[in-house]
């Protein structure tokens, strides 16, 4: 059952542990007091740290836009997003080449966090049966929200719009009118 904000209160926790969600840098790199050492143990330059922060802030903005688009960007949810950004900051410092993957990973991190606390997010606007949209690719650039049932892209991460729930797309008018 979903509420007016599009949360599915009857969600089950079978979405945890999806492959690829934590993939990336090798584990075991030493971190300094501020966590600014890279995978090779050297301190990252100010330019490298600035680039990492720019990637994180851009990805945060995309996911926050999707949360806001469906009316769920409450303060507690934004705090969860900030926690996810902090965790991905460490990940990105270990694997700076992973920048193109961060937006999709943050979206998936929020799906996991919200599943535990509020239910599935975001719900598919195309299907009558409530289910969450998936992020594809799971680990890759240019992530999109996808209805897995229809194998159809709904929107790029950061571009969700409030759509009427479960509104099937209108077929073209055969008479052209």
N, C-alpha and C positions, 0 to 999 in steps of 0.2 A: 504494500500500500504506500503510495507516495503522497506527500503533503503539498501545499500550495507553492512551496519553493522548489519542488522537484526532487526532494529527498526520498529515497526508498527506505522506509523504516524496517521492512522485512528482509533487508539485505543479508546474505550469508557471507561468510568470510572466506569463500573459496578462491578469491582473487589474490590472496597473499602468496608470495613466493614465485611470482611470474619470472621466467628466465630473462636475463638481460637487465633487470632493474638495478642491479648493483655492479654490473660489469664495468671494468675499466682498469684502473691502475693496480699494480702489484701491491700487495699488503706488506707492511713491515717497514716502511720508510720512517726514519727518525723525524720527529717534529720538534721545533724549538718552542719556547714559551708561548709565542704568539701563533704557532701553527703555520708559519710562513716558509718552511723548508719544503723544497720540492722532493720528488721521488728519489733523486740522486743525492739527497742530503745537503745540497747547497741552498743558501738563502736566496729566495727569489728577488729579483731586482724590483725597484719601485715601478718600472714600466710593466714588468710582468704582473705584479700585483694589481696595477691599475687596469690592465687588460682583463684579468680575471674578474675584478669587480664590475667592469662594464658588461661582461657576459652575464654575470649573475643578476645584475640589475635589469638587464634587458629581458632575461627569461622570467624573472619575478614579475615584471610588468605584464608579460603575456598571460601568465597564469592568473594573476590578479584580475586582469580584464575579463577572463572567462568566468572567474568566481563572481565578479560583479554583474556580468551579463545575465546570469541566471538568478541574481538576487541573494547570493549566499556569502558575500564578503563581510560577514559580521566580524567584530574585533577578535573573537576567539579563533576564527578560521584564519584570519590574517596572521595571527600569532603562530598558528601551525605552519603557515607558508614561510614565515621568517625562520622557524626552526629548520624547515627543509632546506632553505637557502643556506643556512649555516653549515648543515651537514654536507651539502654539495660544494661549498667553498673548499672544504678539506679535500674532497674528491677531485675537484678541478685543479687544486694546487699540486696534487700528485700526478695528474694527467692533463696538463694544459692543452694538449691537442684535442681533448674531449669537449671543448667549448660548444661545437655545433650540436651536441647531444643534450645539453643542459636543460633546454626548455621542455623537451619531452620527458626527461627524467623528473623534473620538478612537477610536471602535470601528473605523472604516475605516483610520485611521492604523496601528492595531495589526495589522489584517489585512495591510496592505502590509508592515509591518516583519517580521511573522512569516513571511509568504510567502517573503521573501528569506532567512530564516535557518532556519526549521523546517518550513515547509509551510503548507498551508491551515488556517485557523482561523476560526471553529469549524466542525467538520464537521456536516453535516446528520444529525440522528438519525432522520429519517423515511424516507430513501431508501437502497436497497441499494447504489447506485453512489455512491462517496465524492465529495462536492463540498462546498464551503464554503457556509455561509449568507451571505446578502447583508444589508446594512443598508438599510432603506427607511424613510423617504425618504432619498436620498443626501445631501440638504441640506435639513433641515427639522426641526421639533420632533417629539417623541414617536417616536424611532427604534425600530424593531423588527428582530429577526433574522427573515429570511424565507427559506423554501425557494423558490428561483426555479423549480425544476422543477415543483413542485406549486402555485406561487403561493399559498402558505399561510404565515401568520405562525406562528413557533415560540415566540417570547418577546419581551418588550420588552427593549431593551438594559438590562442590569443585573439581568435576571431569568432568565438561563439556569439550567437545572438539569441535573445529570448524568443523562442518559437512556441507556438501553441503546443502543449504536450500531446504527443501521439497523433499529430496531424499528418496523415499520409500526403506525399506530394501529389499535386493535381496532375492528372494525365493531360496531354495536349488535346485541345478541342478538335475533333476530326473535321468539323465544318469550318475551322479557321476563324471562328467568331468569338 
